[in-house]
Amino acid sequence: SVSTTATPEEVGREQAQALEIFERLQSGDNFAELAVTYSDGQSALEGGTMGWRRGNQLPTLFADVVPGMQPGQFSEPSRSASGFHLIKLDEVRGNETIIEDQTHIRHILIVPNEVLDDETVRQRLIMIRDQIIGGDEFEAIATAVSKDPGSAPDGGDLGWNGPGTFVPEFSAVIESLEIGELSEPFKSPFGWHIAEVLGRRQHDTTEDVKRQQALVALRMNKLEEESELWVRRLRDEAFVEYML
């Protein structure tokens, strides 16, 4: 590792050691054993292993180096703000396609209050359900009476949603419905509903998941880099205090 206040001579010594370790790796020395002996990284005692990571989860320096490597290959020493790094690429896995079962739903929500108790609300939804079955427009009724501010302006349409989106009480009813079937009134923590399944599909969410993982990875990478610099500063301060 290289201190943030290291002199050129100290940097040179660290670089020379990194080159020596690289040569030993090229000669057949065990990467994990060398990591335990020499590495200052957080994973040193695990032989330097970082486990499986997606490309967008790698620290910035690694993301620049790893794409040009082959499995089993060692990188030459690369410098970051925290020191010199030697990287070994153990294995590469192919991109996995993520397929999600999704359901297109619309609903009408009515919330009990001091005036409307549970039974009154339930009976009102029974009447609304009968009106819809009799030919009245679901969208028009939902816009007029539904208390869900997110979907009422869209005629009660909740769009396409995957598993885990809704509370269990709502999900259980949705899973029991056929496409085009209008549910009986049912209660959730939000109030009373009637709901209809408009469609079901298997949807490729790979890109959506990648975008979400990329955002998480950016935050984690920043945190890792700041954490290493913080640890480095603590070591420097402890050394200076000891010398004084």
C-alpha positions in Angstrom: 0.0 0.0 0.0 1.0 3.6 -0.6 0.4 6.3 2.0 -1.4 9.4 0.8 1.6 11.4 2.1 4.3 9.0 0.7 7.5 10.4 -0.7 8.7 9.5 -4.2 11.2 7.1 -2.6 8.4 5.3 -0.7 6.3 5.0 -3.8 9.2 3.6 -5.6 9.8 0.9 -3.0 6.1 -0.1 -3.1 6.2 -0.3 -6.9 9.3 -2.4 -6.8 7.7 -4.8 -4.3 4.6 -5.0 -6.5 6.7 -5.8 -9.6 8.6 -8.5 -7.6 5.3 -10.1 -6.6 4.1 -10.0 -10.2 7.3 -11.8 -11.3 6.8 -14.4 -8.6 3.2 -15.0 -9.8 4.6 -15.4 -13.4 7.0 -18.0 -12.0 4.2 -20.0 -10.5 3.9 -18.8 -6.9 0.4 -19.1 -5.4 -1.7 -15.9 -5.6 -3.7 -16.5 -2.4 -0.6 -17.1 -0.4 1.1 -14.0 -1.7 -2.1 -12.0 -1.0 -2.2 -13.2 2.6 1.5 -12.3 3.1 1.7 -8.9 1.3 -1.8 -7.5 0.6 -3.2 -4.6 2.6 -6.6 -5.0 1.1 -9.7 -5.9 3.1 -9.8 -9.4 1.5 -6.2 -10.2 2.2 -6.9 -12.9 4.7 -9.3 -14.6 2.2 -6.4 -14.8 -0.2 -7.4 -11.6 -2.0 -10.7 -13.1 -3.4 -13.5 -10.7 -4.1 -16.0 -13.3 -5.1 -18.3 -13.1 -8.1 -19.0 -9.5 -9.3 -20.7 -8.1 -12.3 -18.6 -5.8 -14.5 -20.5 -2.8 -13.2 -19.8 -3.8 -9.6 -16.0 -3.6 -9.9 -14.0 -0.7 -8.5 -13.0 1.8 -11.1 -9.4 0.6 -11.5 -10.5 -3.0 -11.9 -13.2 -2.1 -14.4 -10.5 -0.6 -16.6 -8.1 -3.6 -16.3 -10.3 -6.7 -16.1 -12.0 -6.5 -19.6 -8.7 -7.0 -21.3 -7.8 -10.1 -19.3 -8.3 -13.8 -19.8 -9.3 -16.3 -17.1 -6.2 -17.3 -15.1 -4.2 -14.3 -16.1 -2.5 -11.8 -13.8 -2.4 -8.1 -14.4 0.7 -6.1 -14.2 0.8 -3.7 -11.2 -1.7 -0.8 -11.5 -1.7 2.2 -9.2 -4.7 3.8 -7.6 -5.1 6.4 -4.8 -4.7 3.7 -2.2 -1.7 1.8 -3.7 -0.5 -0.7 -6.2 -2.8 -3.6 -7.3 -2.2 -7.0 -8.8 -5.3 -8.6 -10.2 -6.0 -12.2 -11.0 -9.1 -13.1 -13.1 -10.2 -16.5 -12.0 -13.2 -17.1 -14.1 -15.8 -15.4 -16.3 -19.5 -16.2 -16.4 -21.8 -15.3 -19.3 -24.5 -12.7 -19.1 -27.7 -14.1 -17.6 -31.1 -13.2 -19.0 -33.6 -12.3 -16.3 -37.1 -13.2 -17.2 -39.9 -12.0 -14.9 -43.6 -13.1 -14.7 -45.6 -9.9 -14.9 -49.3 -9.1 -14.6 -51.2 -6.1 -16.0 -53.8 -5.0 -13.4 -56.4 -2.3 -12.8 -58.3 -1.7 -9.6 -60.7 0.5 -7.7 -59.9 1.4 -4.1 -62.4 2.8 -1.6 -61.1 3.6 1.9 -63.3 3.2 5.0 -63.6 6.3 7.3 -65.8 7.6 10.1 -68.8 7.7 7.8 -68.2 4.6 5.7 -67.5 1.5 7.7 -66.1 -1.8 6.2 -69.4 -3.3 5.4 -70.8 -0.2 3.8 -67.6 0.1 1.6 -67.9 -3.6 0.7 -71.5 -3.3 -0.4 -70.7 -0.2 -2.4 -68.0 -2.1 -4.3 -70.4 -5.0 -4.9 -72.7 -2.5 -6.6 -69.9 -1.0 -8.6 -68.8 -4.5 -9.7 -72.3 -5.3 -10.8 -72.4 -2.0 -12.8 -69.1 -2.9 -14.6 -70.3 -6.4 -15.4 -73.5 -4.9 -16.7 -71.5 -2.8 -19.2 -70.4 0.4 -17.4 -66.9 1.5 -18.2 -64.3 0.4 -15.6 -62.1 3.4 -16.4 -64.8 6.0 -15.9 -65.9 4.6 -12.6 -62.3 4.2 -11.3 -61.5 7.8 -12.3 -64.7 9.0 -10.5 -64.6 7.0 -7.3 -61.2 5.3 -6.7 -59.1 6.7 -3.8 -55.8 5.5 -5.2 -54.2 8.8 -6.3 -51.6 7.0 -8.4 -54.0 5.0 -10.6 -57.3 6.8 -10.5 -56.4 9.4 -13.2 -55.5 6.4 -15.4 -58.8 4.7 -15.0 -57.4 2.5 -12.2 -54.6 1.1 -14.4 -51.6 -0.1 -12.4 -49.6 -1.2 -15.5 -47.4 -4.3 -15.7 -46.0 -5.4 -12.4 -43.7 -8.3 -11.2 -43.7 -10.4 -8.1 -43.4 -8.6 -4.8 -44.8 -5.3 -6.0 -48.0 -5.4 -3.9 -48.9 -6.3 -0.4 -49.7 -10.1 0.2 -53.4 -9.5 0.5 -53.6 -7.9 -2.9 -51.1 -10.3 -4.6 -53.0 -13.3 -3.4 -56.2 -12.2 -5.1 -54.5 -11.2 -8.3 -52.8 -14.6 -8.5 -56.2 -16.3 -8.3 -57.8 -14.4 -11.1 -58.1 -15.4 -14.8 -57.3 -12.8 -17.5 -60.4 -10.6 -17.8 -61.9 -11.7 -14.5 -63.2 -9.1 -12.1 -62.6 -9.9 -8.5 -65.1 -9.8 -5.6 -64.4 -7.0 -3.1 -61.5 -7.7 -0.9 -59.6 -5.9 1.8 -55.9 -4.9 2.1 -54.1 -2.6 4.5 -55.0 0.3 2.2 -58.7 -0.3 2.1 -61.2 -2.2 0.0 -60.6 -3.1 -3.7 -62.0 -4.7 -6.7 -59.4 -5.7 -9.3 -59.2 -7.1 -12.8 -56.3 -8.8 -14.5 -55.8 -7.5 -18.0 -53.0 -9.7 -19.1 -50.0 -11.9 -18.1 -46.6 -12.1 -19.7 -43.0 -13.2 -19.3 -40.9 -10.1 -19.7 -37.1 -9.7 -20.1 -36.1 -7.4 -17.3 -32.3 -7.9 -17.8 -31.6 -4.3 -18.8 -33.8 -2.9 -16.1 -32.0 -5.0 -13.5 -28.6 -4.0 -15.0 -29.5 -0.3 -14.7 -30.5 -0.7 -11.1 -27.4 -2.7 -10.3 -25.3 -0.1 -12.0 -26.7 2.6 -9.7 -26.0 0.5 -6.7 -22.5 -0.4 -7.9 -21.6 3.3 -8.4 -22.6 4.0 -4.8 -20.8 0.9 -3.5 -17.6 1.7 -5.6 -17.5 5.2 -4.3 -18.0 3.9 -0.7 -15.2 1.4 -1.1 -12.8 3.9 -2.5 -13.5 6.4 0.2 -13.3 3.7 2.9 -9.8 2.6 1.7 -8.6 6.2 1.7 -10.0 6.7 5.1 -8.2 3.6 6.5 -5.0 4.8 4.8 -5.3 8.2 6.5 -5.9 6.6 9.9 -2.7 4.5 9.4 -0.8 7.6 8.4 -2.1 9.6 11.5 -1.3 6.7 13.8 2.2 6.5 12.4 2.8 10.2 12.8 1.5 10.2 16.4 3.7 7.3 17.3 6.8 9.0 15.9 6.0 12.2 17.8 
